Structures are given as structure tokens and as C-alpha cells.
């Protein structure tokens, strides 16, 4: 069967499904639809069809796209139409996570599966409220218990709704921590002569008899005094006019 013949069937399956469909899900559903006995649709054919569908809806003509998110393929509205569809959902659609909830969610996402105690050890504060809110929003779920810890505490992990919320297909799509830290450039501190004295540098220069003195001529001697570089040189043993 030609790929062009199965594309409409794949589109309608993704459109009608209440949950994201994986490529393997689509292969099974298509084969069940046509009941092939000898010539079955293969995974590579479905993936080729999905690539064509994705490119089709990438066009500016469509306000939605086909994208892998939440563990499978979905029809999703494009970002530029966010404000338009937000009007249909009211304040609920526009609500954002608090900083505390985002911080807790980030820890769970990168450290999952993780217990509440481990989360609090990283954050340094009680996280009951944040975890509860994340559970209510179905962004995290209880994935089991840690059998190796005293009391066998509950462990938390991110949900498929989490992947939908952030538009990713799996936790592996999260940005690597080292990549985020690499963007935070730390610049060295520039030390100026005026940092070592309470007297304004302009006054020091004004009081000095040397007319050509400027900030670049200033330095700090061993006693912590702000002086002109020439004065320091003349004060060294063996310098002209200074007894050894």
C-alpha cells in the first residue's frame, strides 16, 4: 500500500485520539483497520508518512501542527495562537506555576524517581504544598515507594501531562544542566585604586604636584597607602636619591 494512501488514516487517528499516539500504536491501528494478512504496514512506512504529515502542517497556512509530545503524536495549536485560544479557557488556562512549584518540579524532573525528603534536602525548605499542587495539576505522579529507605517513602516522577505542558516528548528532551550552566558566564571583578582608600582619587591627583598624574599612575604600596607609581620606584633601595 502506498504511503500516500495511509496518510489520511494516520491524520484522522491522531486527530480523534484522546491521548498521544506513538508510531507503534499507529502501525497496529492501521493494520487492524485494513486487516492485512500478507502485506502489513511496517514501522518505517508509518514514520515516513508522519514526517510528511509534520512537514505539511509546518506550513504557515495551518494554525496547528503535528508534533511529538507527551510520549506520542498529537495535533497541537501553534504558539502564535496562544492568546486566542486562551480566551476559551479563561483564567485556568493562563495560570502559571509559582517559583516554588517550578523549583520543585525541576528537581523531580532531573532527579526522578525521588522522595519528598530528598527534594527537601535539595531545596532546604518544606515542600509539602508544592508537591501537592503539582499532583493536583497532574504534572507529577507517585511512581511507587523506595524499598531501600526507612519507612519506604513514596517516590515522585513526572507525568505525561508534564511533557505536554512543556512541549517535550520525554524527560530526555530536557536541556542538560551543564548546557544551562555553560550559558552563565562569570566575569572577573575589576579592581580600581579607589577601592583601597576612602579618599576620592580625583582629590589625590589634585593634591599631587605632578601635573601628568592620572588614575593609571596610581598604585597601592605595602602599607596599603595610595601613591603615585613614580614615588614607589624612587622609594626602592638603590634608586637615585635614596640612601641604600
Backbone bond lengths (Angstrom), bond angles and torsions (degrees), N, CA, C in turn:
res aa  C-N    CA-C-N  psi(-1)  N-CA   C-N-CA  omega(-1)  CA-C   N-CA-C  phi
1 X - - - 1.463 - - 1.521 109.91 -
2 X 1.314 117.11 135.08 1.454 121.31 -177.67 1.535 110.81 -70.13
3 X 1.340 114.74 148.03 1.469 119.91 179.87 1.525 110.66 -60.89
4 X 1.337 116.86 -36.85 1.464 120.07 -179.28 1.525 111.74 -61.70
5 X 1.340 117.30 -24.49 1.456 121.07 -179.41 1.537 112.78 -79.73
6 X 1.328 115.86 -27.78 1.472 118.33 -178.32 1.531 112.46 -92.22
7 X 1.337 117.26 -15.24 1.472 120.21 -178.81 1.528 112.47 -56.05
8 X 1.352 119.80 -48.42 1.476 118.54 179.84 1.525 112.72 -60.46
9 X 1.319 117.20 -34.57 1.468 120.89 179.91 1.528 110.84 -68.97
10 X 1.329 116.45 -37.96 1.463 120.45 177.51 1.526 110.18 -66.18
11 X 1.332 115.66 -42.56 1.465 120.07 179.93 1.524 111.26 -60.62
12 X 1.317 117.27 -44.65 1.453 120.02 -176.67 1.527 110.90 -70.70
13 X 1.319 117.93 -32.19 1.462 120.90 176.81 1.525 110.98 -65.31
14 X 1.331 115.84 -45.75 1.473 119.95 179.67 1.519 110.36 -64.98
15 X 1.319 116.01 -41.25 1.465 121.00 -178.32 1.526 111.70 -64.73
16 X 1.332 117.27 -41.51 1.463 121.14 -173.82 1.527 113.56 -85.37
17 X 1.328 116.96 -17.01 1.466 119.66 -175.29 1.531 111.58 -71.42
18 X 1.331 116.01 139.68 1.461 121.21 177.78 1.520 111.95 -82.71
19 X 1.319 117.12 -10.27 1.462 121.26 179.28 1.527 109.15 -134.44
20 X 1.325 117.92 160.55 1.460 120.18 177.50 1.527 110.94 -60.13
21 X 1.317 117.18 138.97 1.457 122.07 179.28 1.523 109.84 -106.31
22 X 1.314 116.39 127.82 1.463 120.34 176.14 1.522 109.01 -78.55
23 X 1.316 116.49 167.15 1.470 120.44 178.74 1.523 110.78 -61.38
24 X 1.334 116.46 -37.73 1.466 120.15 179.37 1.529 111.23 -67.70
25 X 1.345 116.09 -37.06 1.475 119.54 175.64 1.524 110.32 -58.76
26 X 1.324 115.31 -43.92 1.463 120.60 -177.25 1.527 110.91 -66.33
27 X 1.338 116.81 -40.57 1.467 120.68 177.38 1.524 110.42 -57.52
28 X 1.327 116.33 -47.31 1.460 120.58 -178.38 1.531 111.43 -64.56
29 X 1.336 116.30 -44.14 1.467 120.18 -178.19 1.520 111.91 -65.87
30 X 1.321 117.28 -40.59 1.466 120.65 179.15 1.523 110.47 -64.59
31 X 1.325 116.52 -44.47 1.460 120.06 179.82 1.525 111.57 -65.23
32 X 1.338 116.65 -36.49 1.462 119.81 177.00 1.527 111.16 -66.82
33 X 1.344 115.46 -34.07 1.463 120.19 -179.24 1.521 111.78 -64.42
34 X 1.337 116.07 -46.59 1.455 119.94 -175.41 1.525 113.09 -92.39
35 X 1.331 116.74 -13.99 1.455 120.51 177.74 1.510 113.27 60.26
36 X 1.332 116.53 40.11 1.461 119.58 -179.90 1.527 110.47 -64.49
37 X 1.321 115.56 138.64 1.458 120.37 177.27 1.526 110.45 -108.36
38 X 1.303 116.90 -40.08 1.461 120.74 -178.47 1.529 111.58 -102.97
39 X 1.328 116.31 -48.87 1.472 120.19 -176.64 1.524 109.79 -104.32
40 X 1.309 115.61 95.01 1.458 120.51 -179.14 1.526 110.33 -94.55
41 X 1.315 116.01 149.27 1.467 120.67 175.42 1.523 108.58 -71.29
42 X 1.318 116.75 132.44 1.464 121.70 -177.83 1.530 110.77 -99.98
43 X 1.314 114.93 162.45 1.471 121.01 -178.07 1.523 111.82 -59.56
44 X 1.324 117.37 -42.17 1.476 119.28 -177.79 1.525 111.62 -64.56
45 X 1.344 117.44 -30.78 1.460 120.51 176.83 1.530 111.40 -68.47
46 X 1.323 115.46 -42.62 1.464 120.08 178.24 1.520 110.77 -64.83
47 X 1.321 117.32 -41.06 1.465 120.66 -179.92 1.527 111.06 -65.70
48 X 1.328 117.06 -37.20 1.471 120.37 176.28 1.525 110.33 -65.49
49 X 1.340 115.83 -40.39 1.472 120.20 179.00 1.520 110.28 -65.77
50 X 1.338 116.84 -40.86 1.467 120.96 179.56 1.522 111.57 -63.89
51 X 1.326 116.45 -37.03 1.467 119.84 178.24 1.529 110.17 -64.65
52 X 1.330 115.78 -39.92 1.460 119.27 177.53 1.522 111.88 -66.64
53 X 1.342 116.74 -39.42 1.467 121.24 177.96 1.521 110.45 -64.35
54 X 1.336 116.08 -42.48 1.461 120.28 -179.39 1.531 110.54 -61.88
55 X 1.322 116.85 -44.40 1.466 120.79 179.43 1.528 111.12 -65.07
56 X 1.318 116.05 -36.50 1.465 120.88 179.44 1.522 111.07 -59.44
57 X 1.325 117.57 -48.18 1.469 121.43 -175.38 1.522 113.01 -84.53
58 X 1.322 116.94 -3.68 1.467 119.88 172.65 1.524 111.24 -71.82
59 X 1.308 116.36 -16.00 1.460 121.65 -179.39 1.528 110.61 -60.81
60 X 1.340 116.45 145.95 1.462 121.92 178.70 1.528 111.91 -63.92
61 X 1.313 116.71 -14.93 1.464 121.24 -179.14 1.531 111.57 -65.69
62 X 1.347 116.42 -28.45 1.467 121.00 -176.22 1.532 111.58 -102.68
63 X 1.333 118.20 136.40 1.462 121.34 178.16 1.534 112.37 -86.23
64 X 1.325 116.82 1.34 1.458 121.10 179.01 1.532 108.58 -132.66
65 X 1.325 116.35 169.92 1.453 121.93 -177.23 1.519 109.84 -143.73
66 X 1.323 116.12 162.49 1.461 121.81 173.53 1.519 106.68 -102.98
67 X 1.317 115.32 122.81 1.463 119.67 -171.68 1.521 110.71 -144.01
68 X 1.333 115.44 147.73 1.459 120.05 174.17 1.524 108.65 -79.92
69 X 1.306 116.11 118.05 1.456 121.37 -179.27 1.522 108.58 -157.11
70 X 1.330 116.43 139.08 1.456 120.14 178.69 1.512 113.47 70.85
71 X 1.338 117.53 23.67 1.458 120.53 177.40 1.512 114.92 93.54
72 X 1.326 118.14 6.62 1.456 119.89 179.58 1.516 111.65 -170.64
73 X 1.331 116.45 -172.17 1.456 122.47 -177.48 1.520 110.48 -89.29
74 X 1.356 115.09 138.79 1.461 121.13 179.65 1.526 110.16 -144.10
75 X 1.328 115.01 156.98 1.458 120.65 166.36 1.523 106.47 -87.93
76 X 1.329 117.64 123.13 1.458 122.62 -179.47 1.522 109.66 -129.24
77 X 1.330 116.44 142.01 1.462 119.42 175.87 1.526 109.49 -70.59
78 X 1.308 115.81 149.34 1.459 120.21 -178.80 1.526 110.70 -77.06
79 X 1.317 115.27 154.56 1.470 122.16 -174.41 1.517 112.58 -56.35
80 X 1.311 118.06 -36.20 1.461 121.11 -175.75 1.536 112.74 -65.68
81 X 1.331 117.69 -12.77 1.463 120.89 -179.98 1.528 112.06 -105.66
82 X 1.323 115.98 13.63 1.465 121.04 -177.39 1.537 112.13 -57.84
83 X 1.319 117.12 -48.46 1.465 120.45 -177.11 1.531 111.83 -65.48
84 X 1.326 115.89 -32.49 1.465 119.61 -179.57 1.525 111.26 -66.92
85 X 1.325 117.15 -49.99 1.466 119.30 -177.47 1.522 111.87 -76.03
86 X 1.346 116.84 -18.04 1.468 119.70 177.89 1.529 110.68 -62.85
87 X 1.326 117.23 -27.51 1.463 120.94 -179.90 1.526 112.10 -65.48
88 X 1.318 116.82 -24.43 1.462 120.64 179.54 1.528 111.97 -78.38
89 X 1.321 115.70 -22.87 1.458 119.97 -173.30 1.521 113.49 -108.21
90 X 1.325 117.18 -6.21 1.456 120.38 176.86 1.514 113.43 65.43
91 X 1.339 115.35 -154.62 1.459 121.55 -175.91 1.526 112.34 -63.34
92 X 1.333 116.83 -30.13 1.463 119.93 -177.98 1.522 110.80 -58.76
93 X 1.337 115.95 -39.14 1.455 120.30 -178.24 1.534 110.85 -70.25
94 X 1.326 115.59 -32.57 1.464 119.75 -174.22 1.523 113.75 -89.08
95 X 1.339 117.60 -7.77 1.459 119.46 -177.25 1.519 110.37 -63.30
96 X 1.319 114.51 138.75 1.455 119.66 179.30 1.521 110.39 -113.91
97 X 1.316 115.30 159.25 1.455 120.11 177.36 1.522 109.83 -74.88
98 X 1.319 116.55 145.11 1.464 120.53 176.13 1.519 108.77 -71.57
99 X 1.329 116.32 165.10 1.461 120.33 178.62 1.521 111.38 -60.71
100 X 1.342 115.87 -39.09 1.466 120.26 -179.99 1.527 110.54 -64.62
101 X 1.347 116.07 -41.90 1.465 119.95 179.55 1.529 110.97 -66.95
102 X 1.331 116.91 -40.86 1.463 120.43 178.14 1.521 111.40 -63.60
103 X 1.328 115.59 -40.29 1.459 120.39 179.05 1.523 110.45 -62.93
104 X 1.332 115.96 -45.15 1.464 120.91 178.65 1.517 111.08 -64.43
105 X 1.329 116.02 -42.49 1.465 120.89 -179.68 1.528 111.12 -63.49
106 X 1.327 116.97 -39.38 1.465 120.73 179.28 1.525 110.93 -63.53
107 X 1.329 116.15 -41.22 1.469 120.46 179.37 1.525 109.99 -63.57
108 X 1.326 116.87 -44.41 1.470 120.60 179.62 1.526 110.04 -63.60
109 X 1.333 116.62 -42.82 1.461 120.63 -177.11 1.525 112.06 -61.54
110 X 1.329 116.43 -41.08 1.460 120.07 -175.87 1.527 113.53 -89.20
111 X 1.329 117.69 -21.21 1.462 120.33 -175.65 1.527 113.83 -112.35
112 X 1.324 118.05 0.63 1.463 121.23 -174.86 1.535 112.77 -60.04
113 X 1.350 114.88 148.13 1.469 128.37 -7.10 1.529 110.23 -74.46
114 X 1.325 116.23 143.78 1.460 120.73 -173.46 1.525 110.27 -143.94
115 X 1.330 116.84 146.73 1.461 121.06 -179.80 1.525 110.43 -89.72
116 X 1.334 116.32 164.47 1.459 120.64 178.55 1.529 110.64 -62.48
117 X 1.337 116.14 -38.84 1.461 119.67 179.07 1.519 112.26 -61.45
118 X 1.326 116.71 -39.66 1.463 120.85 178.90 1.525 110.68 -68.50
119 X 1.321 116.99 -36.98 1.464 120.97 176.76 1.519 110.18 -62.33
120 X 1.325 116.21 -46.24 1.469 121.13 -178.48 1.515 111.59 -67.41
121 X 1.342 117.13 -31.65 1.467 120.28 177.79 1.525 110.54 -65.67
122 X 1.324 116.79 -34.35 1.468 121.51 178.89 1.528 110.69 -76.95
123 X 1.333 116.69 -44.60 1.465 120.88 -176.98 1.530 112.38 -76.92
124 X 1.319 116.46 -32.54 1.458 120.14 -177.96 1.509 114.29 82.99
125 X 1.337 117.76 7.90 1.461 121.99 179.48 1.526 109.33 -140.82
126 X 1.328 116.08 163.15 1.451 121.11 177.08 1.539 109.90 -64.44
127 X 1.328 116.17 135.43 1.466 119.76 -174.90 1.523 112.90 -119.44
128 X 1.320 117.80 16.76 1.467 121.13 -179.08 1.528 112.07 -55.63
129 X 1.334 116.34 -49.94 1.465 120.73 -175.21 1.523 111.05 -64.91
130 X 1.333 117.34 -44.28 1.466 121.00 -178.46 1.519 111.14 -63.36
131 X 1.330 116.73 -43.34 1.463 120.26 179.87 1.524 110.52 -64.47
132 X 1.336 115.86 -41.20 1.458 119.84 179.60 1.530 111.39 -61.38
133 X 1.341 117.10 -42.55 1.466 121.20 179.54 1.531 111.15 -65.34
134 X 1.320 116.16 -38.51 1.463 119.99 179.48 1.532 110.79 -67.92
135 X 1.345 115.90 -35.11 1.468 119.81 176.20 1.527 110.72 -67.33
136 X 1.346 115.75 -40.68 1.460 120.18 179.62 1.526 111.34 -63.78
137 X 1.321 116.43 -37.47 1.462 120.71 179.16 1.524 112.16 -81.87
138 X 1.351 115.90 -1.47 1.458 122.97 178.26 1.526 112.52 60.08
139 X 1.345 115.54 31.77 1.459 120.44 175.61 1.523 110.90 -88.17
140 X 1.324 116.79 -24.97 1.461 122.10 173.96 1.522 108.18 -128.59
141 X 1.311 115.14 163.82 1.459 120.22 178.06 1.519 109.64 -143.64
142 X 1.324 115.61 162.50 1.462 121.06 175.91 1.520 107.12 -85.46
143 X 1.315 116.31 115.47 1.469 120.27 -174.16 1.522 113.30 -96.63
144 X 1.341 117.51 -1.63 1.458 120.16 179.77 1.513 111.53 147.94
145 X 1.319 115.77 -152.93 1.470 122.00 177.79 1.531 109.51 -131.44
146 X 1.319 114.67 151.11 1.455 119.98 175.57 1.523 108.11 -87.05
147 X 1.318 116.18 103.11 1.457 121.35 -174.96 1.524 112.87 -71.13
148 X 1.333 116.76 -14.99 1.468 119.81 -176.01 1.525 113.38 -94.53
149 X 1.331 118.19 -2.80 1.452 121.49 -179.33 1.517 110.33 -107.72
150 X 1.352 116.95 151.10 1.466 120.36 178.99 1.525 111.07 -57.47
151 X 1.329 116.67 134.38 1.449 121.17 179.99 1.514 114.39 80.23
152 X 1.335 116.93 -5.01 1.470 121.91 -179.65 1.528 111.80 47.28
153 X 1.332 117.51 63.93 1.473 120.69 -176.23 1.521 112.64 -66.33
154 X 1.343 115.18 157.13 1.458 121.04 176.80 1.525 110.42 -66.04
155 X 1.302 115.60 147.58 1.467 119.88 175.34 1.525 108.88 -117.80
156 X 1.329 115.19 146.13 1.460 121.66 -174.96 1.530 110.85 -115.36
157 X 1.321 115.08 149.42 1.464 121.92 177.10 1.526 108.02 -146.03
158 X 1.318 116.41 164.80 1.468 120.04 178.02 1.528 109.76 -76.75
159 X 1.324 115.74 156.43 1.464 122.20 -177.50 1.525 110.38 -105.58
160 X 1.331 116.59 177.55 1.462 120.86 174.70 1.532 110.26 -67.09
161 X 1.349 115.57 -31.01 1.468 118.79 176.31 1.525 111.23 -63.15
162 X 1.322 116.66 -32.38 1.465 121.33 176.54 1.525 109.57 -60.90
163 X 1.324 116.58 -45.25 1.467 120.16 179.91 1.521 110.89 -65.21
164 X 1.342 116.44 -38.77 1.463 119.94 176.21 1.520 111.33 -63.66
165 X 1.338 115.74 -43.10 1.473 122.27 -176.89 1.516 110.66 -59.28
166 X 1.334 116.34 -39.83 1.467 120.22 -176.30 1.518 112.73 -103.02
167 X 1.325 117.11 4.63 1.459 120.32 175.30 1.511 114.91 66.82
168 X 1.328 117.35 37.79 1.462 120.94 178.37 1.521 108.75 -121.70
169 X 1.335 115.46 162.90 1.457 119.81 -176.47 1.519 112.90 -96.05
170 X 1.333 117.30 -24.51 1.458 121.43 178.08 1.525 108.54 -160.61
171 X 1.329 116.23 168.67 1.466 120.40 179.59 1.523 111.19 -62.82
172 X 1.328 116.64 -22.68 1.470 120.65 178.95 1.525 111.83 -66.78
173 X 1.338 117.30 -18.44 1.469 121.19 -179.95 1.527 112.77 -82.10
174 X 1.332 116.90 -6.53 1.465 119.80 177.90 1.522 109.81 -64.56
175 X 1.336 117.88 145.86 1.474 118.99 177.84 1.518 110.23 -63.09
176 X 1.331 115.90 140.30 1.461 120.62 178.66 1.526 109.64 -68.57
177 X 1.331 116.11 139.48 1.467 120.83 -177.18 1.526 110.94 -59.29
178 X 1.330 116.67 -40.37 1.477 118.86 -178.86 1.525 111.51 -64.05
179 X 1.353 116.90 -29.85 1.460 120.15 178.28 1.522 110.68 -71.03
180 X 1.336 116.07 -36.82 1.464 120.08 178.73 1.518 109.99 -67.87
181 X 1.336 116.24 -44.34 1.459 120.38 -178.84 1.522 111.49 -66.57
182 X 1.319 117.26 -31.23 1.466 120.87 -179.20 1.517 111.73 -64.53
183 X 1.333 116.62 -24.09 1.462 120.78 -179.58 1.526 112.24 -80.00
184 X 1.335 116.29 -13.78 1.451 120.11 -178.57 1.526 109.17 -91.46
185 X 1.307 115.68 88.71 1.465 121.49 -176.97 1.521 109.77 -78.31
186 X 1.334 115.78 127.23 1.454 121.15 178.78 1.524 108.60 -100.69
187 X 1.309 117.05 118.76 1.457 121.56 -179.20 1.528 110.29 -95.82
188 X 1.332 116.06 146.36 1.452 120.98 178.90 1.524 111.56 -69.99
189 X 1.326 116.03 155.02 1.458 121.85 179.05 1.520 109.93 -85.82
190 X 1.314 116.71 127.98 1.457 121.38 178.75 1.528 108.54 -86.80
191 X 1.332 116.82 121.42 1.452 122.10 -179.37 1.529 109.47 -97.22
192 X 1.302 116.67 126.94 1.457 122.82 177.45 1.515 110.76 -107.33
193 X 1.343 118.44 155.07 1.464 120.84 -179.70 1.522 113.34 -55.80
194 X 1.332 116.69 -34.09 1.460 119.27 -177.23 1.523 112.59 -68.60
195 X 1.350 116.30 -12.84 1.453 119.04 178.28 1.529 112.26 -71.06
196 X 1.356 117.28 -12.39 1.452 120.74 -174.93 1.527 113.19 -108.59
197 X 1.319 118.07 7.81 1.466 120.15 -179.38 1.513 110.26 -148.20
198 X 1.322 115.68 153.39 1.461 120.57 177.33 1.520 111.66 -84.70
199 X 1.336 116.74 -15.87 1.457 120.60 -178.17 1.521 109.97 -82.49
200 X 1.325 118.78 128.78 1.462 121.22 179.32 1.517 111.60 -56.18
201 X 1.324 117.42 138.08 1.451 122.17 -178.71 1.520 111.13 -60.96
202 X 1.320 117.03 -37.60 1.468 120.50 -179.24 1.526 110.43 -60.01
203 X 1.376 116.24 -37.79 1.456 119.96 179.11 1.518 110.75 -68.22
204 X 1.337 116.52 -39.06 1.464 120.09 179.70 1.514 110.80 -60.96
205 X 1.325 115.57 -42.99 1.461 119.63 -179.19 1.523 110.40 -68.29
206 X 1.349 115.99 -39.52 1.464 120.58 -178.75 1.524 110.91 -64.48
207 X 1.356 117.86 -35.05 1.453 121.62 -178.23 1.519 112.41 -77.31
208 X 1.328 116.40 -22.20 1.458 119.59 -177.03 1.525 110.22 -75.49
209 X 1.342 116.02 145.79 1.468 121.29 -178.54 1.527 112.25 -80.40
210 X 1.312 117.00 -13.72 1.460 119.11 -177.82 1.515 109.88 -79.90
211 X 1.309 119.83 113.77 1.458 122.50 -173.81 1.529 114.14 -67.76
212 X 1.352 117.71 -23.52 1.450 120.12 -174.40 1.538 112.36 -93.96
213 X 1.310 116.92 2.19 1.468 119.28 -176.93 1.530 110.85 -67.55
214 X 1.327 116.31 136.23 1.458 121.24 172.55 1.523 108.44 -138.53
215 X 1.317 116.36 -174.58 1.471 119.99 -175.30 1.525 111.75 -58.90
216 X 1.337 117.78 -36.40 1.457 120.70 -178.08 1.521 112.15 -67.31
217 X 1.389 117.86 -16.44 1.467 121.47 179.43 1.520 112.30 -85.44
218 X 1.340 116.81 -6.93 1.454 120.16 -174.98 1.522 112.19 -89.61
219 X 1.318 115.66 148.39 1.457 121.74 175.99 1.523 108.80 -151.33
220 X 1.288 117.26 176.96 1.470 122.27 -179.25 1.522 108.29 -119.80
221 X 1.340 116.22 127.26 1.466 119.01 179.97 1.519 111.46 -84.07
222 X 1.352 117.04 -176.15 1.463 121.95 -176.14 1.521 112.88 -65.16
223 X 1.337 117.40 -24.01 1.468 121.20 179.00 1.526 111.92 -86.18
224 X 1.328 116.31 1.48 1.456 119.44 179.55 1.513 113.42 81.95
225 X 1.356 117.56 16.02 1.454 121.07 -179.32 1.526 109.74 -93.40
226 X 1.312 115.85 142.76 1.457 122.03 177.36 1.528 108.38 -83.34
227 X 1.345 116.69 119.21 1.472 120.67 -177.45 1.520 109.59 -136.29
228 X 1.345 115.28 169.17 1.457 122.01 174.70 1.523 108.28 -81.05
229 X 1.330 117.41 141.12 1.463 121.31 -176.59 1.523 112.24 -55.33
230 X 1.352 117.35 -39.08 1.462 121.00 -178.89 1.517 111.11 -61.44
231 X 1.344 115.97 -35.17 1.456 120.21 -179.88 1.519 110.70 -66.89
232 X 1.344 116.20 -36.85 1.458 120.12 -179.78 1.517 109.75 -66.75
233 X 1.346 115.87 -40.82 1.464 119.93 -179.34 1.521 110.89 -64.28
234 X 1.353 116.50 -39.78 1.453 120.42 -177.33 1.515 112.10 -72.62
235 X 1.339 115.65 -19.43 1.461 119.80 -179.08 1.512 112.30 -86.53
236 X 1.339 119.22 -6.10 1.450 121.70 -178.69 1.530 110.07 -75.36
237 X 1.334 118.42 146.40 1.466 121.72 178.14 1.513 110.50 -58.73
238 X 1.328 116.04 136.14 1.453 121.01 178.40 1.501 113.22 90.02
239 X 1.362 116.91 -9.14 1.456 119.39 179.22 1.525 109.71 -71.06
240 X 1.320 116.31 155.54 1.451 120.73 -177.09 1.522 110.55 -62.12
241 X 1.337 115.76 132.41 1.458 121.67 177.14 1.530 112.06 83.96
242 X 1.357 118.31 3.60 1.457 120.29 179.63 1.508 109.11 -120.11
243 X 1.341 118.90 121.29 1.464 120.62 -179.53 1.514 111.45 -64.45
244 X 1.325 115.76 140.28 1.456 120.66 178.54 1.529 109.99 -83.64
